[in-house]
Amino acid sequence: MQTYMILSRFTSRTVTDPNELKSVAKVVSDKIKNECPGIHWKESYALIGRYDVVDIVEADDLKEVQKAAMIIRSYGNAATETMTATPWHDFLEML
C-alpha cells in the first residue's frame, strides 16, 4: 500500500463555532468510511502553521485517496493538498 498525507486548511465556512468541529469531523469520517473502503486510516494530527490537519492514510488505489480528499473539501469545507509519502528507510534503500 502507498502512504499518503492529506493536508487540510479550514475555511471560514468550516465552522462558526469551534465546538461544531466534532460533528463536521464525524460527518466527513463516516462519509469516507462508506464511500472509500480501500482507505486505511493511519493517523490524524491537528497542526499549528499553514495547515490545520494532516491525515495519514494508506491505499492501493490513488482514486480512493482523491475521492477522500474531495469529501474533505466538500463536506468539511476545507482546502486540501495531498502528497505521497515514502518511509525514510525505503527512500534510503532506493538511493
Buried (B, 14 or more C-beta within 10 A) or exposed (E): EEBBBBBBBBEEEBBEEEEEBEEBBEEBBEBBEEEBEBBEBBEBEEEEEEBBBBBBBBBEEEEBBBBBBBBBBEBBBBBBEBEEBEEEEEEEEEE
